[in-house]
Amino acid sequence: MNKRLIILVLAFLGSIATAHSQKTVKPLSLEQGVRNLKKLAEVGDQRELAIQFKKLDIENASCEQKVSLDLLDFHYNLTSSSKVDLLRKLKSGTSCVGDSDFFALHTTIGSYYYERALYDSAYFEFYKVVEWTQGHGDTNQLVLALSNLAALYSEMNWKEEALSVALKAYSIASGSESIGELTMLYLENNVSSLQMDLGYFDQVEDFLSDYSSAYERMGDGDIYLLRAVNAARFKIWKANGRVGNVLSALKEVASSPRAFVMTAFFASGDTAAPLPVLEFMYNEFRVHQSVFAKDTSTFISFGLPTIGNLAARLKIDESLRQQVLAYDSYVGRLPLSSDRLGYRLAKALVFKYSDYWEEYLREQQAIDQRDIVYARIQNRILDEFNQQIQSDRKTWNRIQRQRRVGLTLILLSALVLITALLVFIRVRLKFFRALREFKILKLDNDRLIKAKVSQLSYIEELNSVLSSSERGQWQEKLGTVITKMKSGLTSSAFEIPESVFKKYDLTPTESKVLIQLAYGYSNSEIAQLLKISKSYIHNLRSKLRAKLPLKPDEELEDFAAALRKSYEPTTKPADSRTSA
């Protein structure tokens, strides 16, 4: 198929589509002018585009703006600059190109190399565009980039790779609602052409199932013309040598010279083509050779190889021989390609001269050498790609291991945190319970102390009254009450067991002091209760510290309180509570 024509169309469409896809925010006076030019390019108004282009102050444009202007100039010939000079400018602008022009810039450079059969340079430009579009999420640009790469692979005779990339582009486009009808038709044509080139005719029918009206729209553009050629080519394959069906397929495209020349190329290449079919094509070329030859590019790519194929099977008259030689100078200016090789083969087949066969063989050898270079490039690319895959896989595995370790640490941390939280809650609950009990006990102890101290003051007051008054019957009764109050004060709610006496070798007085300390009395209060001096109380406390198993930081009062808690009855005597 005429892939060069299609790839240039795609490059042009891509440059226009991306030129208007984004707006920069630099407050420059030229910015609005550049945007206006892109809008004019989008609608195809070349005359107004040239007028507005001349009004811009290009010298003061930024590097990014100059890239946009050079792209427009390259596609629309807005200045007298040559393509080579413009390409040099575009290549120098790759360092400052913005996102809005990246696709158009590298596609244009790659198309320029592709046109001149510099396929290695074209490959790196097209592949760079594919990588860029994959990271920017624009489906239209990605489909166009993959289509360009597939066309390049096909021209380099990497048919399998071309089909793989073309199918990927078609798959992406099929799942997108933003892909236009013409782009989808191009993708279908490209995939079906490559499948038929590789002999996968049984897979083509799905793409050509709705091509019943393909021949009616051949004049609507190159895409529709290529669709008609593919439909005719598929019909010829399905005819399986039946003369009537093959001739019917050729006649259906006969209204378009280009379509007929392309279809005849594929029909004549079939070594099993029936003789009547060959004669029909030969007569068409002999009668309409001047019409076919008007489209030089198509005639070089398809017409001359067809004449060569016919020459191998039929006698060719002088008019067709002269037609072949007429393209000598034209073909000599073409880059090394399948078109040139097809012409050399056609000339050798038509004229059967040994010199022409030598030309063909030299051309074939040169192409073989170039293909070897391309094969090396491909192998190097595949090696780099495999190395990148291995590196990515190692990186992925390392990330997965780190992720698992991270998740494990997170789970352990969460478990530790939950455990700590539960322990904290439990300790807090115990603390609050203990605090509540402590407050209750302190309140009880304070009431008890207040009651006994009050009784002590009352006893002292009564004793003073008795000592200063005359004795009588009421004095005796009052003395009895005082005696009972004293006995109530000295009594306690708990008694220290005999085993404790023996264990710690306590004296009765030491035991009494220990009991009073358990209830929180001070030295002065204990001295009043037990009728002993305060200095003796200090001595007793020292002896108790020596006898009792106190911890280094434990006070005598704490030990006494713990002892009281251990041996105090659950129900306390009523007089110890009611005395307050």
C-alpha positions as CSV (number, residue, x, y, z in Angstrom):
1,M,0.0,0.0,0.0
2,N,1.0,3.6,-0.4
3,K,2.1,4.0,3.2
4,R,4.3,7.1,2.6
5,L,1.2,9.1,1.5
6,I,-0.7,7.9,4.6
7,I,2.1,8.6,7.1
8,L,2.5,12.2,5.7
9,V,-1.3,12.7,6.1
10,L,-1.1,11.4,9.7
11,A,1.9,13.6,10.5
12,F,0.1,16.6,9.2
13,L,-3.1,15.8,11.1
14,G,-1.1,15.2,14.2
15,S,0.7,18.5,14.0
16,I,-2.6,20.4,13.5
17,A,-4.4,18.5,16.3
18,T,-1.7,19.0,18.9
19,A,-1.0,22.6,17.9
20,H,-4.3,23.6,19.4
21,S,-4.5,21.1,22.2
22,Q,-3.0,23.2,24.9
23,K,-2.5,26.9,25.8
24,T,0.5,28.4,27.4
25,V,0.3,31.0,30.1
26,K,3.3,33.2,29.3
27,P,2.2,36.8,29.1
28,L,3.9,37.6,25.8
29,S,2.6,39.8,23.1
30,L,3.2,37.1,20.5
31,E,1.2,34.5,22.3
32,Q,-2.2,35.5,21.0
33,G,-0.8,35.8,17.4
34,V,0.6,32.2,17.6
35,R,-2.7,30.9,18.9
36,N,-4.6,32.6,16.1
37,L,-2.2,31.0,13.5
38,K,-2.9,27.6,15.0
39,K,-6.6,28.1,14.7
40,L,-6.2,29.2,11.1
41,A,-4.1,26.0,10.4
42,E,-6.8,23.9,12.1
43,V,-9.5,25.2,9.6
44,G,-7.0,25.0,6.7
45,D,-7.1,28.7,5.7
46,Q,-3.7,28.9,4.1
47,R,-4.1,32.3,2.5
48,E,-5.1,34.1,5.7
49,L,-2.4,32.0,7.5
50,A,0.3,33.5,5.3
51,I,-1.0,37.0,5.8
52,Q,-1.1,36.8,9.6
53,F,2.3,35.0,9.7
54,K,4.0,38.0,8.1
55,K,2.6,40.4,10.7
56,L,4.2,38.6,13.7
57,D,7.4,39.9,15.2
58,I,9.2,36.5,14.9
59,E,12.6,37.8,16.0
60,N,11.3,38.5,19.5
61,A,9.5,35.2,19.9
62,S,10.6,32.8,22.6
63,C,12.2,29.5,21.7
64,E,9.0,27.6,22.3
65,Q,7.0,30.0,20.1
66,K,9.6,29.7,17.3
67,V,9.1,25.9,17.3
68,S,5.3,26.5,16.7
69,L,6.0,29.0,13.9
70,D,8.6,26.8,12.2
71,L,6.2,23.8,12.3
72,L,3.5,26.0,10.5
73,D,6.1,27.2,8.0
74,F,7.3,23.6,7.4
75,H,3.8,22.4,6.6
76,Y,2.4,25.5,4.8
77,N,5.5,27.0,3.1
78,L,4.9,30.4,4.6
79,T,8.4,31.7,4.0
80,S,11.1,31.2,1.4
81,S,13.0,28.9,3.7
82,S,13.9,25.4,2.4
83,K,12.8,22.2,4.0
84,V,16.4,21.5,5.0
85,D,16.8,24.8,6.8
86,L,13.4,24.5,8.5
87,L,14.3,20.9,9.6
88,R,17.6,22.2,11.0
89,K,15.6,24.8,13.0
90,L,13.1,22.2,14.2
91,K,15.9,19.9,15.4
92,S,17.5,22.8,17.3
93,G,14.2,23.5,19.0
94,T,13.8,20.0,20.5
95,S,15.3,21.2,23.8
96,C,12.7,23.9,24.4
97,V,9.6,22.4,22.7
98,G,6.4,22.5,24.9
99,D,3.9,19.8,25.4
100,S,1.5,21.3,22.9
101,D,4.1,20.9,20.1
102,F,6.1,17.8,21.1
103,F,4.0,15.4,19.2
104,A,3.9,17.5,16.0
105,L,7.7,18.3,16.1
106,H,9.0,14.8,16.4
107,T,6.4,13.3,14.1
108,T,7.4,15.9,11.4
109,I,11.1,15.2,11.8
110,G,10.4,11.4,11.7
111,S,8.3,11.8,8.6
112,Y,11.0,13.8,6.9
113,Y,13.5,11.0,7.5
114,Y,10.9,8.4,6.5
115,E,10.4,10.2,3.2
116,R,14.1,9.9,2.5
117,A,14.4,6.2,3.5
118,L,16.5,7.1,6.6
119,Y,14.6,4.6,8.5
120,D,16.9,4.3,11.5
121,S,16.6,8.0,12.2
122,A,12.9,7.9,11.6
123,Y,12.5,5.0,14.0
124,F,14.0,6.8,16.9
125,E,11.8,9.9,16.3
126,F,8.6,7.8,16.0
127,Y,9.5,5.6,19.0
128,K,10.2,8.7,21.1
129,V,6.7,10.0,20.2
130,V,5.2,6.7,21.2
131,E,6.9,6.8,24.6
132,W,5.8,10.4,25.1
133,T,2.2,9.8,24.2
134,Q,2.0,6.8,26.5
135,G,2.8,9.1,29.4
136,H,0.4,11.9,28.5
137,G,-2.9,10.0,28.1
138,D,-4.0,11.4,24.7
139,T,-5.6,8.5,22.9
140,N,-5.7,10.2,19.5
141,Q,-2.0,11.0,19.6
142,L,-1.1,7.5,20.9
143,V,-3.0,5.9,18.0
144,L,-1.4,8.1,15.4
145,A,2.1,7.5,16.9
146,L,1.6,3.7,16.8
147,S,0.3,3.9,13.3
148,N,3.3,5.8,12.1
149,L,5.6,3.2,13.8
150,A,3.7,0.4,12.1
151,A,4.0,2.0,8.7
152,L,7.8,2.4,9.3
153,Y,8.1,-1.3,10.3
154,S,6.2,-2.3,7.2
155,E,8.5,-0.2,4.9
156,M,11.6,-1.8,6.7
157,N,10.0,-5.2,5.9
158,W,9.4,-6.0,9.5
159,K,5.9,-7.2,8.7
160,E,5.2,-9.2,11.9
161,E,6.3,-6.3,14.1
162,A,4.2,-3.9,11.9
163,L,1.1,-6.0,12.3
164,S,1.6,-6.3,16.1
165,V,1.9,-2.5,16.5
166,A,-1.0,-1.9,14.0
167,L,-3.3,-4.3,16.0
168,K,-2.3,-2.5,19.2
169,A,-3.3,0.9,17.7
170,Y,-6.6,-0.6,16.4
171,S,-7.4,-2.1,19.8
172,I,-6.8,1.3,21.6
173,A,-8.8,3.2,19.0
174,S,-11.7,0.7,19.2
175,G,-12.1,1.3,22.9
176,S,-12.1,5.1,22.6
177,E,-15.0,7.4,21.7
178,S,-12.8,10.2,20.6
179,I,-11.3,8.5,17.5
180,G,-12.8,9.8,14.2
181,E,-14.2,7.7,11.3
182,L,-11.3,8.4,9.0
183,T,-8.7,7.3,11.6
184,M,-10.6,4.1,12.2
185,L,-10.8,3.4,8.4
186,Y,-7.1,4.0,8.1
187,L,-6.4,1.6,11.0
188,E,-8.7,-1.1,9.5
189,N,-7.0,-0.7,6.1
190,N,-3.5,-0.9,7.7
191,V,-4.3,-4.0,9.7
192,S,-6.0,-5.8,6.8
193,S,-3.2,-4.9,4.3
194,L,-0.5,-6.3,6.7
195,Q,-2.5,-9.5,7.3
196,M,-2.9,-10.1,3.6
197,D,0.9,-9.3,3.1
198,L,1.6,-12.0,5.6
199,G,-0.9,-14.4,4.1
200,Y,-3.4,-14.2,7.0
201,F,-6.4,-13.9,4.6
202,D,-8.7,-15.9,6.9
203,Q,-8.3,-13.1,9.6
204,V,-9.2,-10.2,7.2
205,E,-12.8,-10.9,6.7
206,D,-13.8,-9.3,10.0
207,F,-12.3,-6.0,8.9
208,L,-13.9,-6.1,5.5
209,S,-17.3,-7.4,6.5
210,D,-19.0,-4.0,5.9
211,Y,-17.1,-3.1,2.7
212,S,-20.1,-3.8,0.4
213,S,-20.1,-0.1,-0.6
214,A,-16.4,0.3,-0.7
215,Y,-16.2,0.9,-4.5
216,E,-18.9,3.6,-4.4
217,R,-16.7,6.0,-2.4
218,M,-13.3,5.6,-4.1
219,G,-13.3,9.2,-5.0
220,D,-13.9,10.5,-1.5
221,G,-10.3,10.4,-0.5
222,D,-7.2,8.2,-0.1
223,I,-8.6,6.3,2.9
224,Y,-11.7,5.2,0.9
225,L,-9.6,4.4,-2.1
226,L,-7.3,2.1,-0.1
227,R,-10.4,0.5,1.4
228,A,-11.7,-0.4,-2.1
229,V,-8.3,-1.8,-3.0
230,N,-8.2,-4.0,0.1
231,A,-11.8,-5.2,-0.7
232,A,-10.8,-6.1,-4.3
233,R,-7.6,-7.8,-3.1
234,F,-9.6,-9.9,-0.7
235,K,-12.1,-10.9,-3.4
236,I,-9.3,-12.0,-5.7
237,W,-8.0,-14.2,-2.9
238,K,-11.4,-15.7,-2.3
239,A,-11.9,-16.3,-6.0
240,N,-9.2,-19.0,-5.8
241,G,-8.3,-18.7,-9.5
242,R,-11.8,-18.5,-10.8
243,V,-11.4,-16.2,-13.9
244,G,-14.9,-14.6,-13.7
245,N,-14.6,-13.7,-10.0
246,V,-11.0,-12.2,-10.4
247,L,-12.1,-10.2,-13.5
248,S,-15.1,-9.0,-11.6
249,A,-12.9,-7.7,-8.7
250,L,-10.6,-5.9,-11.2
251,K,-13.5,-4.3,-13.0
252,E,-15.1,-3.0,-9.8
253,V,-12.0,-0.8,-9.3
254,A,-11.4,0.1,-12.9
255,S,-13.2,3.4,-12.6
256,S,-10.2,4.7,-10.5
257,P,-6.8,4.5,-12.3
258,R,-4.9,4.5,-9.0
259,A,-7.1,1.8,-7.5
260,F,-6.8,-0.4,-10.6
261,V,-3.0,-0.1,-10.8
262,M,-2.7,-1.1,-7.1
263,T,-5.1,-4.0,-7.4
264,A,-3.4,-5.2,-10.6
265,F,-0.1,-5.2,-8.8
266,F,-1.4,-7.8,-6.2
267,A,-3.3,-9.8,-8.9
268,S,-0.2,-10.0,-11.2
269,G,2.0,-11.1,-8.3
270,D,0.0,-14.3,-8.0
271,T,2.0,-17.0,-9.8
272,A,-1.3,-19.0,-10.3
273,A,-3.1,-16.1,-11.9
274,P,-5.1,-17.4,-14.9
275,L,-4.0,-16.4,-18.4
276,P,-7.2,-14.5,-19.3
277,V,-6.7,-12.3,-16.2
278,L,-3.1,-11.5,-17.2
279,E,-4.2,-10.6,-20.7
280,F,-7.0,-8.4,-19.3
281,M,-4.5,-6.5,-17.2
282,Y,-2.0,-6.3,-20.1
283,N,-4.6,-4.7,-22.4
284,E,-5.6,-2.2,-19.7
285,F,-2.0,-1.1,-19.2
286,R,-1.4,-1.0,-23.0
287,V,-4.6,1.1,-23.6
288,H,-4.5,3.3,-20.5
289,Q,-0.8,3.5,-19.9
290,S,-0.7,7.3,-20.2
291,V,-3.5,7.7,-17.7
292,F,-1.8,5.3,-15.2
293,A,1.5,7.1,-15.6
294,K,0.1,10.5,-14.6
295,D,0.3,9.5,-11.0
296,T,4.1,9.0,-11.0
297,S,4.4,7.8,-7.4
298,T,1.7,5.2,-7.7
299,F,3.0,4.1,-11.1
300,I,6.5,3.6,-9.8
301,S,5.3,1.8,-6.7
302,F,2.7,-0.5,-8.3
303,G,2.5,0.0,-12.1
304,L,6.1,-0.8,-13.1
305,P,6.3,-3.9,-10.9
306,T,3.0,-5.0,-12.5
307,I,4.5,-4.6,-16.0
308,G,7.4,-6.7,-14.8
309,N,5.2,-9.4,-13.5
310,L,3.2,-9.4,-16.8
311,A,6.5,-9.5,-18.8
312,A,7.5,-12.7,-17.1
313,R,4.3,-14.4,-18.4
314,L,3.4,-12.5,-21.6
315,K,5.0,-10.8,-24.6
316,I,5.2,-7.1,-24.0
317,D,5.0,-4.7,-26.9
318,E,7.4,-1.7,-27.5
319,S,5.1,0.9,-26.1
320,L,5.2,-0.7,-22.6
321,R,8.9,-1.2,-23.0
322,Q,9.4,2.5,-23.6
323,Q,7.1,3.3,-20.7
324,V,9.4,1.4,-18.4
325,L,12.6,3.1,-19.6
326,A,10.9,6.5,-19.3
327,Y,11.2,6.3,-15.5
328,D,15.0,5.7,-15.4
329,S,15.9,9.2,-14.4
330,Y,13.0,9.5,-12.0
331,V,13.8,6.3,-10.2
332,G,17.5,7.2,-10.0
333,R,16.6,10.1,-7.8
334,L,14.6,7.9,-5.4
335,P,16.2,6.7,-2.1
336,L,17.0,3.1,-1.7
337,S,13.7,1.4,-1.3
338,S,11.3,-1.3,-2.4
339,D,10.0,1.1,-5.2
340,R,13.5,1.3,-6.8
341,L,14.0,-2.5,-6.4
342,G,10.6,-3.1,-8.0
343,Y,11.5,-0.9,-11.0
344,R,14.8,-2.7,-11.4
345,L,13.1,-6.1,-11.4
346,A,10.4,-4.9,-13.8
347,K,13.0,-3.6,-16.3
348,A,15.0,-6.8,-16.1
349,L,11.8,-8.9,-16.7
350,V,10.7,-6.7,-19.6
351,F,14.0,-6.4,-21.5
352,K,15.7,-9.6,-20.2
353,Y,19.2,-8.0,-20.5
354,S,21.9,-9.3,-18.2
355,D,23.0,-5.7,-17.3
356,Y,19.5,-5.0,-16.0
357,W,19.6,-8.2,-13.9
358,E,22.9,-7.1,-12.5
359,E,21.4,-3.8,-11.6
360,Y,18.6,-5.5,-9.9
361,L,20.9,-7.9,-8.0
362,R,23.2,-4.9,-6.9
363,E,20.1,-3.1,-5.7
364,Q,18.9,-6.2,-3.9
365,Q,22.3,-6.6,-2.3
366,A,22.3,-3.0,-1.1
367,I,18.9,-3.4,0.4
368,D,20.0,-6.7,2.1
369,Q,23.0,-4.9,3.6
370,R,20.7,-2.1,4.8
371,D,18.3,-4.7,6.3
372,I,21.2,-6.3,8.1
373,V,22.0,-2.9,9.6
374,Y,18.3,-2.5,10.6
375,A,18.3,-6.0,12.0
376,R,21.2,-5.1,14.2
377,I,19.4,-1.9,15.3
378,Q,16.3,-4.0,16.0
379,N,18.3,-6.6,18.0
380,R,20.0,-3.8,19.9
381,I,16.7,-2.2,20.7
382,L,15.2,-5.6,21.7
383,D,18.2,-6.2,23.9
384,E,17.8,-2.8,25.6
385,F,14.1,-3.5,25.9
386,N,14.7,-6.9,27.5
387,Q,17.3,-5.4,29.8
388,Q,14.8,-2.7,30.7
389,I,12.2,-5.4,31.4
390,Q,14.6,-7.4,33.6
391,S,15.5,-4.2,35.4
392,D,11.8,-3.2,35.8
393,R,11.0,-6.8,37.0
394,K,13.8,-6.6,39.6
395,T,12.7,-3.2,40.7
396,W,9.1,-4.4,40.9
397,N,10.1,-7.4,43.0
398,R,12.2,-5.2,45.3
399,I,9.2,-2.9,45.6
400,Q,6.9,-5.8,46.4
401,R,9.3,-7.1,49.0
402,Q,9.6,-3.7,50.6
403,R,5.8,-3.4,50.4
404,R,5.4,-6.7,52.2
405,V,7.9,-5.7,54.9
406,G,6.2,-2.3,55.2
407,L,2.8,-3.9,55.6
408,T,4.2,-6.4,58.2
409,L,5.8,-3.5,60.2
410,I,2.5,-1.6,60.0
411,L,0.5,-4.6,61.2
412,L,3.0,-5.2,64.0
413,S,3.0,-1.5,65.0
414,A,-0.8,-1.6,64.9
415,L,-0.8,-4.7,67.1
416,V,1.6,-3.2,69.6
417,L,-0.3,0.1,69.6
418,I,-3.6,-1.8,70.3
419,T,-2.0,-3.8,73.0
420,A,-0.5,-0.7,74.6
421,L,-3.9,1.0,74.4
422,L,-5.7,-1.9,76.0
423,V,-3.0,-2.1,78.8
424,F,-3.3,1.7,79.3
425,I,-7.1,1.5,79.5
426,R,-6.8,-1.4,82.0
427,V,-4.3,0.5,84.1
428,R,-6.4,3.6,84.0
429,L,-9.5,1.7,85.2
430,K,-7.5,0.1,88.0
431,F,-6.1,3.5,88.9
432,F,-9.5,5.1,89.0
433,R,-10.9,2.3,91.1
434,A,-7.9,2.5,93.5
435,L,-8.3,6.3,93.6
436,R,-12.0,6.0,94.4
437,E,-11.3,3.5,97.2
438,F,-8.5,5.7,98.5
439,K,-10.8,8.7,98.7
440,I,-13.4,6.6,100.6
441,L,-10.9,5.3,103.0
442,K,-9.4,8.7,103.5
443,L,-12.8,10.2,104.2
444,D,-13.6,7.4,106.7
445,N,-10.2,7.8,108.3
446,D,-10.6,11.6,108.5
447,R,-14.0,11.2,110.2
448,L,-12.6,8.7,112.7
449,I,-9.6,10.8,113.5
450,K,-11.8,13.9,113.9
451,A,-14.2,12.0,116.2
452,K,-11.4,10.6,118.4
453,V,-9.5,13.9,118.6
454,S,-12.8,15.5,119.6
455,Q,-13.2,12.9,122.3
456,L,-9.7,13.5,123.5
457,S,-10.5,17.2,123.9
458,Y,-13.7,16.5,125.7
459,I,-11.8,14.1,128.1
460,E,-9.2,16.7,128.9
461,E,-11.9,19.2,129.6
462,L,-13.9,16.8,131.8
463,N,-10.7,15.9,133.7
464,S,-10.0,19.5,134.4
465,V,-13.6,20.0,135.6
466,L,-13.3,17.0,137.9
467,S,-10.0,18.1,139.3
468,S,-11.3,21.6,140.2
469,S,-14.7,20.5,141.6
470,E,-15.8,18.8,144.8
471,R,-16.5,15.2,144.7
472,G,-20.1,14.0,144.6
473,Q,-22.3,11.4,143.2
474,W,-22.4,13.1,139.7
475,Q,-18.7,13.1,139.7
476,E,-18.5,9.4,140.1
477,K,-20.9,8.8,137.3
478,L,-19.0,11.2,135.1
479,G,-15.8,9.4,135.9
480,T,-17.4,6.2,134.8
481,V,-18.3,7.8,131.4
482,I,-14.8,9.1,131.0
483,T,-13.4,5.6,131.7
484,K,-15.7,4.1,129.1
485,M,-14.7,6.8,126.5
486,K,-11.0,6.1,127.1
487,S,-11.6,2.4,126.7
488,G,-13.5,3.1,123.5
489,L,-10.6,5.2,122.2
490,T,-8.0,2.6,123.0
491,S,-10.0,-0.2,121.5
492,S,-9.5,-0.9,117.8
493,A,-11.5,-2.5,115.0
494,F,-8.8,-5.1,114.5
495,E,-6.3,-7.0,116.7
496,I,-2.8,-8.1,115.6
497,P,-2.8,-11.9,115.6
498,E,-0.5,-13.9,118.0
499,S,1.4,-15.2,115.0
500,V,2.5,-11.7,114.1
501,F,3.6,-11.0,117.6
502,K,5.9,-14.0,117.6
503,K,7.1,-13.6,114.0
504,Y,8.3,-10.0,114.6
505,D,8.9,-10.3,118.4
506,L,6.6,-7.4,119.2
507,T,5.9,-6.1,122.7
508,P,2.3,-5.2,123.7
509,T,3.1,-1.5,123.6
510,E,4.8,-1.8,120.2
511,S,1.6,-3.6,119.0
512,K,-0.6,-0.8,120.2
513,V,1.5,1.9,118.6
514,L,1.4,-0.1,115.3
515,I,-2.4,-0.4,115.5
516,Q,-2.7,3.4,116.0
517,L,-0.4,4.1,113.2
518,A,-2.6,1.8,111.0
519,Y,-5.5,4.2,111.7
520,G,-3.4,7.3,110.8
521,Y,-2.8,8.9,114.2
522,S,0.1,11.2,114.7
523,N,2.7,10.8,117.4
524,S,1.0,13.4,119.6
525,E,-2.4,11.7,119.3
526,I,-0.9,8.3,120.1
527,A,0.9,9.7,123.1
528,Q,-2.5,11.1,124.4
529,L,-4.3,7.9,123.7
530,L,-1.7,5.6,125.3
531,K,-0.7,8.0,128.0
532,I,3.0,7.8,127.1
533,S,5.5,10.5,126.2
534,K,6.2,11.6,122.6
535,S,9.9,10.8,123.0
536,Y,9.0,7.2,123.9
537,I,6.8,7.0,120.8
538,H,9.9,8.0,118.7
539,N,11.9,5.2,120.3
540,L,9.1,2.7,119.7
541,R,8.9,3.7,116.0
542,S,12.7,3.1,115.6
543,K,12.4,-0.3,117.2
544,L,9.5,-1.2,114.9
545,R,11.5,-0.2,111.8
546,A,14.3,-2.5,112.9
547,K,11.9,-5.4,113.6
548,L,9.5,-5.2,110.7
549,P,10.4,-6.3,107.1
550,L,10.1,-2.8,105.6
551,K,11.2,-2.1,102.0
552,P,13.8,0.6,101.5
553,D,11.3,3.2,100.3
554,E,8.4,2.0,102.5
555,E,7.2,4.0,105.5
556,L,6.1,2.6,108.8
557,E,2.6,4.0,108.4
558,D,2.3,2.2,104.9
559,F,3.2,-1.1,106.5
560,A,0.8,-0.6,109.3
561,A,-2.1,0.3,106.9
562,A,-1.3,-2.8,104.8
563,L,-1.3,-4.9,108.0
564,R,-4.7,-3.4,109.0
565,K,-6.1,-4.2,105.6
566,S,-5.0,-7.8,105.9
567,Y,-6.5,-8.5,109.4
568,E,-9.3,-6.0,109.9
569,P,-12.8,-7.5,110.1
570,T,-15.1,-6.9,107.1
571,T,-17.8,-5.4,109.5
572,K,-16.3,-2.7,111.7
573,P,-17.6,-2.1,115.3
574,A,-20.4,0.4,115.4
575,D,-18.8,2.5,118.2
576,S,-15.9,3.4,115.9
577,R,-18.2,5.0,113.4
578,T,-20.8,6.5,115.7
579,S,-18.3,8.3,117.9
580,A,-18.2,11.1,115.4
